[in-house]
């Protein structure tokens, strides 16, 4: 234990999880079943078949077609028939068969009784004592592990829920007043003493002035260390659920918008440069109408007209190649738009920002420092040999006449002369400066100075020059972009409104906590809080283990009673469904079909073929497996309504319900039903003893139980590993996922559920505990089922399940399960004793039943002794007095909760609360500090409870969830917002921060552009999916080179 807390791996070895402890329990069950199987086959089976007549010879005359099953010859029934008939004939009805070595007429009663005594001794000495020793040893290990886990891992701190129904006297009390009451009453030694909002500092002393009582280790017997009020957050929950839907709609629309743009480049085969003369005839003016489209293929990089119904990414409007713009021109532009001249000291060369910071919607692209031209993005423009752009059409060569704006005066032609060429190139015809449609006031630069020397004109680049790619909308998605952009705008606006409303309701919730309004109860953690009257324990001791929705409903203990009644109803329905199944399996039983007429065709000797075998063996086994599985599912599904405040407690209760139904219905009732149906002929025939027929039927049913076990051994482990239902849901969700968040939720692992993981194993252990000696053939299928379930369980725990959504209990379930295994050991001597008593073997039967009773008493007494806690009467007198005063105050009915009208009047009369928009977790902590005067402790300094789990809420820990993809590159350390409130037990709705929008990270940069816009202009937090950017960029470059051809190298930058 010296390495405790040094590393997570070391703590995992010291304190195995509940899932790992389940493997130990399965391994113990496998060892017990294997030992009993070896004992039954090697020890009991020779006693049954050695020198004893088969059932066909020792049975009375039966109806035509009915007979004992051949498998029952290998059971205890063969010895019992020797007790029924003192003289047995062994004459064979078939010629050529040898006879058994039993002399006709010789009394074999003493021989049969001796074998029964030997079988009983074998069962008790070799079958029961080693099993009990193994169970007690494992039980001691698990109990010691739990005590060690409680003291070292949890620090002896417990966690519980105190409902307002159990403490009506605290109605209307603020959280500070409740804390002060615990401290003043001597139930707390330091409950936020330095942070109590009201009153002077008080010592943790009770009314008599004495300090709290301590236990043997010097620690207080009852020490409340934390109290968190749970208010009514039903309205807030609805708004958060709606915000989740709106956030999903926004991310889906953004993902569709981002996926609608691709990085494309014009094809060399499609590009035909125009002559220099036609290019120079274009003048500066408006662009062509936006409704006209280019005739070139979008897929080959043609430029589409500027959209008006949606806003394209920034790179669509980006100004390229502005490296030749001088600082003087840039400052002249800035001074022109700002209205102030540029300072003289700024005339020196400096690094300038982009020409149009934050510009969106402009189609102008800067070509050089000497002029600009109107060009769509991505359109090929002439370039010099050095890689710089050639002068545009507005360049004035030396000696050329210029207009008042410094532009060259050229002879223009009508649009009809060059209309087809311009249309094919995607360039709009430009009117002349003298045209009335030319708006020359929109020129972005002032006229150049008279003494400025123009740059020389360079020749245009050849037609095969490499063209830089541009982000363009795909042709198949462009028509849907307007609708997608409207969805983005609407969802974005709705998200802002919901954020503001949730902010207000969260502030109201903390005000209610401070004022004691609309309180549902209190979450309390500390030492010895289980002694507090009316508290319900949360065994998982974590935030994920709390059922917050159940705390809001506050149903009370009556809900648990209703659930157990529902379990009883499910068990009764299962018992009724098993009745016809057992009747079909008994169609070939001796004289049973004589009284059930519709089963007579199956009992005839001439119909003993494969079809009859399937109808009387396979069909009942599969049907019984299906109805048992349905009952287990119904119990598991209904467990969410049992009113438990803890997930671990809810699952433990559900497992207890499944165990009860399995033992009582699938075990005891099935055996009793087999005995009753088998004795049908004895009830109609008054000459036979009914108790003997019932005991024979209890053994005859073992054949059906063996078939059920074989069926489960083949199907159950495979279904447990494959999980077809979850696989189908995950595959469907993953294929329909559009956003990274949807993909994350589709692949998010589940937590281990013992109801399905151990359900079949419990049934197998029940069958083994009841029939491994009486019917030895049932042992191998049980061993096969347990070993395959153990392998499947090891795979699921290691690679499928996660420790999320539920806390750890330190082996609470497994302590209870080992205790029940010890009780189940008593089934076999009990059944054996009842069968022997039917043959009037009083002494032997009494001994076996006494052994069964002794096993039950010993197991229960030993388990109670090892797991018992100090009762309340053993506490110190001061502690008992404090608990009594707490109970009197909490159960006092004088103080009633305020009505909604009184709360509204009080709230309206109070001072108005200043609300401010919140975008980070820090503001939530500020709200808690200002409202409750309590600052949450740091993650490193907080106590051991609540425990940490592997759960991850993508709405809170979005940055962490974005890094869970296998292809994500390692990133620098980040701050998880969930860590800020990890030690606070307020409802998640009150601590929910403004969600972070999770966008795809495409290699084209559209996602980054959208993230910047949402953060800069809309105040929304955004994160990108952390994909492997290096691999994505390499793949993008490969696709780009393959589309353009690798004949020419890209233009150097």
SETOR-979955 format. One record per residue (C-alpha): x, y, z. Coordinates in steps of 0.5 Angstrom, whole numbers, padded with zeros to 4 digits, always signed. Layout:
XYZ/...
//
This chain:
+0000+0000+0000/+0006+0005+0000/+0005+0006-0007/-0002+0008-0006/-0003+0015-0010/+0003+0015-0014/+0000+0012-0021/-0006+0010-0024/-0004+0004-0026/-0001+0002-0019/-0008+0004-0016/-0011+0000-0021/-0007-0006-0019/-0008-0005-0011/-0016-0004-0012/-0019-0008-0018/-0025-0005-0021/-0032-0008-0020/-0031-0011-0027/-0025-0015-0026/-0028-0018-0019/-0034-0020-0023/-0028-0025-0027/-0026-0027-0020/-0033-0029-0019/-0034-0033-0025/-0028-0036-0024/-0030-0039-0017/-0036-0041-0020/-0033-0045-0026/-0028-0048-0021/-0034-0051-0017/-0038-0053-0023/-0032-0057-0025/-0030-0060-0019/-0038-0062-0018/-0037-0065-0025/-0031-0069-0024/-0034-0072-0018/-0041-0073-0021/-0038-0077-0027/-0032-0081-0024/-0036-0082-0017/-0043-0082-0017/-0044-0085-0024/-0041-0091-0023/-0045-0092-0017/-0051-0092-0021/-0049-0096-0027/-0045-0101-0024/-0049-0108-0023/-0056-0105-0023/-0062-0106-0028/-0064-0101-0033/-0070-0097-0033/-0073-0101-0038/-0073-0107-0034/-0074-0105-0027/-0080-0100-0029/-0087-0103-0029/-0091-0104-0036/-0092-0097-0039/-0097-0095-0045/-0095-0096-0052/-0090-0091-0054/-0088-0088-0047/-0082-0090-0044/-0076-0087-0039/-0071-0083-0043/-0065-0086-0044/-0061-0081-0041/-0065-0082-0034/-0061-0089-0034/-0055-0085-0032/-0058-0081-0026/-0061-0083-0019/-0067-0086-0022/-0064-0092-0023/-0062-0093-0016/-0069-0091-0014/-0072-0096-0018/-0069-0102-0014/-0072-0099-0008/-0079-0100-0011/-0078-0107-0014/-0075-0112-0009/-0075-0117-0015/-0073-0115-0021/-0073-0119-0028/-0067-0118-0033/-0070-0122-0038/-0068-0119-0045/-0074-0117-0050/-0069-0117-0055/-0065-0123-0058/-0058-0124-0058/-0057-0119-0052/-0053-0121-0046/-0056-0121-0039/-0054-0117-0033/-0051-0120-0027/-0057-0120-0023/-0060-0126-0020/-0068-0126-0021/-0071-0126-0015/-0066-0124-0010/-0067-0118-0006/-0063-0112-0008/-0066-0107-0003/-0060-0107+0002/-0055-0106-0004/-0059-0100-0006/-0059-0097+0001/-0052-0098+0001/-0050-0094-0005/-0055-0089-0003/-0051-0088+0004/-0044-0088+0000/-0047-0083-0005/-0049-0078+0001/-0042-0079+0004/-0039-0077-0003/-0043-0071-0003/-0042-0068+0004/-0035-0070+0005/-0032-0069-0003/-0038-0065-0006/-0040-0060+0000/-0034-0058+0005/-0029-0057-0001/-0034-0052-0004/-0035-0048+0002/-0028-0048+0004/-0027-0044-0003/-0033-0040-0002/-0031-0038+0005/-0024-0036+0003/-0026-0032-0003/-0031-0029+0001/-0026-0026+0006/-0021-0024+0000/-0027-0020-0003/-0029-0017+0004/-0022-0015+0006/-0021-0012-0001/-0028-0008+0000/-0025-0005+0007/-0019-0003+0004/-0022+0000-0001/-0027+0004+0003/-0021+0006+0008/-0015+0008+0003/-0019+0009-0003/-0025+0013-0001/-0022+0015+0006/-0028+0012+0010/-0032+0018+0006/-0039+0016+0004/-0044+0019+0000/-0052+0019+0001/-0058+0023-0001/-0063+0026+0004/-0070+0027+0000/-0074+0033+0003/-0080+0028+0004/-0075+0025+0009/-0073+0032+0012/-0080+0036+0012/-0077+0040+0017/-0071+0043+0013/-0076+0046+0008/-0075+0053+0006/-0068+0053+0009/-0062+0055+0005/-0056+0051+0004/-0052+0055+0009/-0057+0054+0014/-0057+0047+0013/-0049+0047+0014/-0049+0051+0020/-0054+0046+0023/-0050+0040+0022/-0044+0044+0025/-0048+0047+0031/-0051+0040+0032/-0044+0036+0033/-0045+0032+0026/-0039+0036+0023/-0032+0038+0025/-0031+0043+0019/-0036+0044+0014/-0034+0050+0010/-0033+0054+0017/-0029+0059+0013/-0034+0060+0008/-0041+0060+0011/-0044+0066+0009/-0048+0068+0015/-0046+0068+0022/-0040+0068+0026/-0035+0062+0026/-0037+0056+0031/-0034+0050+0034/-0037+0043+0032/-0040+0042+0039/-0047+0040+0040/-0052+0043+0045/-0048+0040+0051/-0042+0044+0049/-0038+0037+0048/-0034+0036+0042/-0036+0030+0037/-0035+0023+0039/-0029+0019+0036/-0028+0012+0034/-0023+0007+0036/-0018+0011+0031/-0019+0018+0033/-0024+0020+0028/-0031+0022+0029/-0036+0017+0028/-0041+0022+0024/-0037+0027+0021/-0041+0031+0015/-0036+0034+0010/-0040+0036+0005/-0047+0039+0003/-0050+0040-0004/-0057+0043-0005/-0061+0040-0011/-0066+0045-0013/-0072+0044-0018/-0069+0044-0025/-0074+0041-0029/-0075+0048-0033/-0068+0048-0034/-0067+0041-0036/-0072+0042-0042/-0068+0048-0044/-0062+0044-0044/-0065+0039-0048/-0067+0044-0053/-0061+0047-0054/-0058+0040-0055/-0062+0039-0061/-0061+0046-0063/-0053+0045-0063/-0054+0039-0067/-0058+0042-0072/-0053+0048-0072/-0047+0043-0073/-0050+0039-0078/-0052+0045-0082/-0044+0047-0081/-0042+0040-0083/-0046+0040-0090/-0044+0047-0091/-0036+0045-0090/-0037+0039-0094/-0040+0043-0100/-0033+0046-0102/-0027+0043-0105/-0020+0045-0107/-0021+0045-0115/-0016+0048-0120/-0017+0049-0127/-0015+0044-0132/-0010+0046-0137/-0014+0042-0143/-0020+0047-0142/-0016+0053-0141/-0015+0058-0147/-0011+0064-0146/-0014+0070-0149/-0010+0074-0154/-0006+0080-0150/-0010+0085-0154/-0017+0082-0152/-0014+0082-0145/-0012+0090-0145/-0019+0092-0148/-0022+0091-0141/-0023+0097-0136/-0025+0097-0129/-0032+0097-0128/-0038+0093-0125/-0038+0085-0126/-0043+0082-0130/-0050+0080-0127/-0049+0075-0122/-0055+0070-0125/-0050+0068-0131/-0046+0062-0130/-0040+0060-0134/-0040+0055-0139/-0034+0051-0136/-0034+0045-0132/-0034+0046-0124/-0030+0040-0123/-0025+0042-0127/-0024+0049-0123/-0028+0054-0127/-0030+0060-0123/-0038+0060-0121/-0041+0067-0120/-0041+0070-0113/-0047+0068-0109/-0052+0072-0107/-0056+0068-0103/-0051+0065-0098/-0044+0067-0096/-0038+0063-0098/-0032+0062-0094/-0027+0067-0093/-0022+0064-0098/-0027+0065-0104/-0026+0072-0103/-0019+0072-0101/-0015+0078-0105/-0008+0074-0107/-0002+0077-0109/-0001+0083-0106/+0006+0083-0104/+0008+0088-0109/+0003+0093-0106/+0008+0099-0103/+0007+0101-0096/+0006+0108-0099/+0000+0106-0102/-0003+0102-0096/-0002+0108-0092/-0006+0112-0097/-0011+0107-0097/-0012+0107-0090/-0012+0115-0089/-0017+0115-0095/-0022+0111-0091/-0020+0113-0084/-0021+0121-0085/-0014+0122-0082/-0007+0123-0086/-0002+0118-0084/+0003+0120-0079/+0010+0122-0082/+0014+0117-0077/+0010+0111-0080/+0013+0112-0087/+0018+0108-0086/+0018+0100-0089/+0014+0096-0084/+0011+0089-0084/+0003+0091-0086/-0003+0087-0084/-0007+0084-0090/-0010+0089-0095/-0017+0088-0093/-0018+0085-0086/-0024+0081-0084/-0027+0083-0091/-0032+0079-0094/-0036+0079-0100/-0031+0082-0105/-0029+0079-0112/-0024+0084-0113/-0017+0081-0113/-0010+0085-0113/-0006+0083-0118/+0000+0088-0117/+0002+0095-0114/+0001+0098-0121/-0006+0097-0122/-0012+0092-0120/-0017+0088-0125/-0024+0085-0124/-0023+0078-0124/-0026+0072-0121/-0022+0068-0116/-0018+0062-0119/-0018+0065-0126/-0011+0064-0129/-0008+0071-0130/-0001+0073-0134/+0005+0072-0130/+0012+0074-0131/+0018+0069-0131/+0020+0071-0124/+0013+0068-0121/+0010+0075-0120/+0004+0077-0123/+0004+0081-0130/+0001+0088-0130/-0006+0088-0131/-0011+0091-0136/-0011+0098-0133/-0003+0099-0133/-0001+0105-0137/+0006+0104-0141/+0010+0110-0142/+0008+0115-0147/+0001+0112-0147/-0005+0117-0146/-0009+0117-0139/-0015+0119-0136/-0016+0123-0130/-0016+0117-0126/-0009+0115-0129/-0012+0109-0133/-0010+0108-0140/-0014+0110-0146/-0015+0105-0151/-0020+0104-0157/-0026+0100-0155/-0030+0095-0159/-0037+0093-0158/-0039+0087-0154/-0042+0083-0160/-0035+0083-0163/-0032+0079-0157/-0038+0077-0153/-0037+0069-0155/-0030+0070-0153/-0031+0073-0146/-0037+0068-0145/-0033+0062-0146/-0027+0065-0141/-0032+0067-0135/-0030+0074-0135/-0036+0080-0135/-0035+0085-0141/-0033+0092-0137/-0036+0098-0140/-0031+0104-0141/-0030+0110-0136/-0034+0115-0141/-0040+0110-0140/-0046+0112-0136/-0046+0105-0132/-0039+0106-0130/-0038+0108-0123/-0031+0111-0122/-0032+0113-0115/-0031+0106-0113/-0024+0105-0114/-0020+0103-0108/-0014+0107-0109/-0013+0115-0110/-0010+0117-0117/-0002+0116-0117/+0003+0122-0117/+0005+0125-0123/+0012+0124-0122/+0011+0116-0120/+0015+0112-0125/+0010+0106-0128/+0013+0099-0128/+0015+0096-0135/+0010+0091-0138/+0012+0084-0138/+0010+0079-0143/+0004+0074-0141/+0006+0067-0138/+0005+0061-0143/-0001+0057-0143/+0001+0051-0140/+0003+0055-0133/+0001+0052-0127/-0005+0055-0124/-0006+0056-0116/-0012+0052-0113/-0018+0055-0110/-0024+0053-0106/-0030+0053-0110/-0037+0050-0108/-0039+0043-0112/-0044+0043-0117/-0048+0038-0114/-0048+0042-0107/-0049+0049-0110/-0056+0049-0111/-0057+0047-0103/-0053+0052-0100/-0058+0057-0099/-0062+0053-0095/-0056+0050-0091/-0054+0057-0090/-0061+0059-0088/-0061+0053-0083/-0054+0056-0080/-0057+0063-0079/-0063+0061-0076/-0060+0055-0071/-0054+0060-0069/-0059+0065-0067/-0063+0060-0063/-0057+0058-0060/-0055+0065-0057/-0062+0066-0055/-0062+0059-0051/-0056+0061-0048/-0058+0067-0045/-0065+0064-0042/-0061+0058-0039/-0056+0063-0036/-0062+0067-0033/-0065+0060-0030/-0058+0058-0028/-0057+0064-0024/-0065+0063-0021/-0063+0056-0019/-0057+0058-0015/-0061+0064-0012/-0066+0058-0010/-0061+0055-0007/-0059+0061-0003/-0066+0062-0001/-0068+0055+0000/-0074+0055-0005/-0076+0049-0009/-0071+0045-0006/-0072+0037-0007/-0066+0035-0002/-0059+0035-0001/-0053+0031-0003/-0049+0029+0003/-0042+0026+0004/-0038+0025+0010/-0036+0019+0015/-0041+0015+0018/-0047+0019+0014/-0051+0012+0014/-0053+0013+0021/-0057+0020+0019/-0064+0018+0019/-0068+0018+0012/-0061+0018+0008/-0061+0013+0002/-0054+0011+0000/-0050+0012-0006/-0045+0006-0007/-0042+0009-0013/-0039+0015-0009/-0039+0019-0016/-0043+0024-0020/-0044+0019-0026/-0047+0015-0021/-0052+0020-0018/-0059+0019-0022/-0061+0026-0023/-0067+0025-0026/-0070+0021-0020/-0068+0026-0015/-0072+0031-0019/-0078+0026-0019/-0077+0025-0011/-0082+0019-0011/-0080+0016-0005/-0079+0009-0002/-0086+0006-0004/-0083+0006-0011/-0079+0001-0009/-0085-0004-0007/-0088-0003-0013/-0082-0005-0017/-0082-0011-0013/-0089-0013-0014/-0088-0012-0022/-0082-0017-0021/-0087-0022-0018/-0092-0021-0023/-0086-0022-0028/-0084-0028-0025/-0092-0031-0025/-0092-0030-0032/-0086-0034-0033/-0088-0039-0029/-0094-0040-0033/-0090-0039-0040/-0086-0045-0037/-0092-0050-0036/-0094-0052-0043/-0086-0052-0045/-0085-0057-0040/-0091-0061-0042/-0089-0061-0049/-0082-0064-0046/-0086-0069-0042/-0090-0072-0048/-0085-0078-0048/-0086-0079-0041/-0089-0085-0038/-0096-0085-0039/-0096-0078-0039/-0099-0077-0046/-0105-0082-0044/-0108-0076-0040/-0106-0071-0045/-0109-0073-0052/-0106-0068-0057/-0099-0071-0055/-0101-0078-0056/-0098-0077-0063/-0092-0075-0061/-0092-0081-0056/-0093-0087-0061/-0087-0092-0062/-0088-0092-0069/-0087-0084-0069/-0080-0084-0066/-0076-0080-0071/-0072-0074-0072/-0078-0069-0072/-0081-0072-0066/-0074-0071-0063/-0074-0064-0065/-0081-0063-0062/-0080-0066-0055/-0073-0064-0054/-0070-0058-0058/-0077-0054-0059/-0078-0054-0051/-0071-0052-0050/-0071-0046-0055/-0077-0044-0052/-0075-0044-0045/-0069-0040-0047/-0073-0035-0050/-0078-0034-0045/-0073-0034-0039/-0069-0028-0043/-0075-0024-0044/-0076-0024-0037/-0069-0022-0035/-0070-0016-0040/-0077-0014-0037/-0074-0014-0030/-0068-0010-0033/-0072-0005-0037/-0077-0004-0031/-0071-0003-0026/-0070+0004-0028/-0077+0006-0025/-0075+0003-0018/-0074+0010-0015/-0066+0008-0013/-0062+0015-0013/-0056+0011-0015/-0054+0008-0022/-0050+0002-0018/-0056+0001-0013/-0061+0001-0018/-0057-0005-0022/-0055-0008-0016/-0063-0009-0014/-0064-0011-0021/-0059-0016-0021/-0062-0019-0014/-0069-0019-0018/-0066-0023-0024/-0063-0028-0019/-0069-0029-0015/-0073-0030-0021/-0068-0035-0024/-0067-0039-0017/-0075-0039-0015/-0078-0040-0022/-0072-0043-0027/-0070-0047-0021/-0075-0049-0016/-0081-0048-0020/-0079-0052-0026/-0077-0058-0022/-0083-0058-0018/-0087-0057-0024/-0083-0063-0027/-0085-0067-0021/-0093-0065-0021/-0093-0066-0029/-0090-0073-0028/-0094-0075-0023/-0101-0074-0027/-0102-0082-0028/-0101-0083-0020/-0106-0078-0019/-0111-0081-0024/-0109-0088-0021/-0110-0089-0014/-0106-0095-0013/-0099-0092-0014/-0095-0087-0009/-0096-0080-0011/-0090-0078-0007/-0085-0083-0011/-0088-0081-0018/-0087-0073-0016/-0079-0075-0014/-0078-0079-0020/-0081-0073-0024/-0076-0068-0021/-0070-0072-0023/-0074-0073-0030/-0074-0066-0031/-0066-0065-0031/-0066-0068-0038/-0070-0061-0040/-0065-0057-0036/-0059-0060-0039/-0062-0059-0046/-0063-0051-0044/-0056-0051-0041/-0053-0054-0048/-0057-0049-0052/-0055-0043-0047/-0048-0045-0048/-0048-0045-0055/-0052-0038-0056/-0051-0034-0050/-0043-0033-0050/-0043-0031-0058/-0049-0026-0057/-0045-0023-0051/-0039-0022-0055/-0042-0020-0061/-0048-0016-0058/-0052-0016-0065/-0057-0011-0062/-0052-0006-0060/-0048-0007-0066/-0054-0005-0071/-0055+0001-0067/-0048+0003-0067/-0047+0002-0075/-0053+0005-0076/-0051+0011-0072/-0044+0011-0075/-0047+0011-0082/-0052+0017-0081/-0047+0021-0077/-0045+0028-0080/-0042+0031-0075/-0036+0029-0071/-0040+0030-0064/-0045+0025-0067/-0039+0020-0069/-0037+0021-0062/-0043+0019-0059/-0044+0013-0064/-0038+0010-0062/-0038+0012-0054/-0037+0006-0050/-0042+0003-0045/-0041+0001-0038/-0041-0006-0036/-0048-0009-0034/-0048-0015-0029/-0055-0017-0031/-0054-0019-0038/-0047-0021-0036/-0048-0026-0031/-0055-0028-0032/-0054-0034-0036/-0048-0036-0031/-0053-0036-0025/-0058-0040-0028/-0052-0045-0030/-0050-0045-0023/-0057-0046-0020/-0057-0053-0025/-0050-0055-0022/-0052-0054-0015/-0058-0058-0016/-0057-0064-0020/-0049-0065-0021/-0049-0071-0017/-0056-0073-0018/-0056-0073-0026/-0048-0072-0027/-0049-0071-0035/-0051-0064-0033/-0044-0062-0031/-0041-0062-0038/-0046-0057-0041/-0045-0052-0035/-0038-0052-0035/-0038-0050-0042/-0042-0045-0041/-0038-0042-0035/-0032-0042-0039/-0034-0039-0045/-0038-0034-0041/-0031-0032-0038/-0028-0031-0044/-0033-0027-0047/-0033-0023-0041/-0026-0022-0041/-0026-0019-0048/-0032-0015-0046/-0029-0012-0040/-0022-0011-0043/-0024-0008-0050/-0031-0006-0050/-0034-0004-0044/-0032+0003-0040/-0032+0005-0033/-0037+0011-0035/-0044+0012-0033/-0043+0008-0026/-0039+0009-0020/-0035+0003-0017/-0037+0000-0011/-0031-0004-0008/-0034-0011-0010/-0041-0010-0006/-0044-0014-0012/-0039-0020-0011/-0040-0020-0004/-0047-0021-0004/-0046-0026-0010/-0041-0030-0006/-0046-0030-0001/-0052-0033-0005/-0047-0038-0008/-0046-0041-0001/-0054-0041+0000/-0055-0045-0007/-0050-0050-0005/-0056-0053+0000/-0060-0054-0006/-0057-0061-0008/-0057-0064-0001/-0064-0061+0000/-0067-0064-0006/-0063-0071-0005/-0066-0071+0002/-0073-0070-0001/-0072-0076-0006/-0070-0081-0001/-0075-0079+0004/-0080-0081-0002/-0077-0088-0001/-0078-0087+0007/-0071-0087+0008/-0072-0083+0014/-0065-0083+0017/-0061-0081+0011/-0067-0076+0009/-0066-0073+0015/-0059-0072+0015/-0059-0069+0008/-0064-0064+0010/-0060-0062+0016/-0054-0061+0012/-0058-0057+0008/-0061-0053+0013/-0054-0052+0017/-0051-0050+0010/-0056-0044+0010/-0055-0042+0017/-0047-0042+0017/-0047-0038+0011/-0051-0033+0013/-0049-0032+0020/-0041-0032+0017/-0043-0027+0012/-0047-0023+0017/-0041-0023+0022/-0036-0021+0017/-0040-0015+0013/-0044-0012+0019/-0043-0005+0021/-0043-0002+0028/-0051-0001+0030/-0053+0006+0032/-0054+0003+0039/-0046+0002+0039/-0045+0009+0038/-0043+0014+0043/-0048+0018+0047/-0046+0024+0044/-0047+0022+0037/-0054+0019+0039/-0056+0025+0042/-0054+0029+0036/-0058+0024+0031/-0064+0024+0035/-0064+0032+0035/-0063+0032+0028/-0069+0027+0027/-0073+0031+0031/-0072+0037+0027/-0072+0034+0020/-0079+0030+0022/-0082+0037+0025/-0088+0038+0021/-0089+0045+0023/-0085+0049+0018/-0088+0048+0011/-0085+0049+0004/-0087+0056+0001/-0092+0056-0005/-0090+0058-0011/-0094+0065-0010/-0090+0066-0004/-0084+0065-0008/-0086+0069-0013/-0088+0075-0009/-0081+0074-0005/-0077+0074-0011/-0080+0080-0014/-0079+0084-0008/-0072+0083-0007/-0067+0087-0011/-0066+0085-0018/-0060+0081-0020/-0055+0084-0025/-0054+0078-0030/-0049+0078-0035/-0047+0074-0041/-0043+0068-0040/-0038+0064-0044/-0034+0060-0040/-0033+0056-0034/-0030+0061-0030/-0037+0065-0030/-0040+0059-0027/-0035+0059-0021/-0036+0066-0020/-0044+0066-0020/-0043+0060-0014/-0038+0064-0010/-0042+0071-0011/-0049+0067-0009/-0047+0062-0004/-0040+0064-0002/-0037+0058-0003/-0031+0057-0008/-0030+0050-0010/-0024+0047-0008/-0018+0045-0013/-0018+0039-0017/-0011+0037-0014/-0014+0039-0007/-0021+0036-0007/-0022+0030-0003/-0023+0023-0005/-0030+0023-0006/-0033+0024-0011/-0029+0019-0014/-0027+0020-0021/-0029+0015-0027/-0028+0015-0035/-0034+0018-0036/-0034+0024-0041/-0040+0029-0043/-0038+0032-0050/-0042+0038-0048/-0038+0040-0043/-0031+0036-0045/-0031+0038-0052/-0024+0039-0053/-0022+0033-0049/-0028+0029-0053/-0025+0032-0060/-0018+0029-0058/-0021+0021-0057/-0020+0020-0065/-0015+0015-0066/-0012+0019-0072/-0011+0025-0068/-0004+0028-0067/-0001+0029-0060/-0003+0036-0058/-0001+0041-0052/-0004+0040-0046/-0011+0043-0045/-0016+0045-0039/-0022+0041-0039/-0028+0045-0037/-0031+0039-0033/-0025+0039-0028/-0027+0046-0025/-0033+0043-0022/-0031+0036-0021/-0032+0036-0014/-0038+0039-0014/-0045+0035-0013/-0050+0041-0016/-0054+0038-0021/-0051+0038-0028/-0056+0043-0031/-0054+0048-0026/-0046+0047-0028/-0047+0046-0035/-0043+0051-0039/-0044+0054-0046/-0043+0049-0051/-0037+0049-0055/-0039+0048-0063/-0035+0042-0065/-0034+0043-0073/-0030+0038-0078/-0023+0040-0079/-0023+0039-0087/-0016+0040-0091/-0019+0046-0095/-0019+0050-0089/-0027+0052-0089/-0028+0049-0082/-0022+0054-0079/-0025+0059-0083/-0032+0058-0080/-0029+0057-0073/-0026+0064-0074/-0032+0067-0076/-0037+0064-0070/-0032+0066-0065/-0030+0073-0068/-0037+0075-0070/-0042+0071-0066/-0038+0070-0059/-0039+0062-0060/-0034+0058-0057/-0032+0053-0063/-0027+0047-0063/-0024+0043-0069/-0024+0036-0070/-0017+0034-0069/-0015+0029-0075/-0008+0028-0077/-0007+0034-0081/-0001+0032-0084/-0004+0026-0087/-0010+0030-0089/-0005+0035-0093/-0001+0030-0096/-0008+0026-0099/-0010+0033-0101/-0004+0034-0105/-0004+0027-0108/-0011+0028-0110/-0009+0035-0113/-0003+0033-0117/-0007+0027-0120/-0013+0031-0122/-0008+0036-0125/-0003+0031-0128/+0004+0031-0125/+0008+0033-0132/+0009+0040-0129/+0011+0042-0122/+0008+0047-0118/+0009+0055-0119/+0015+0056-0113/+0013+0061-0108/
//
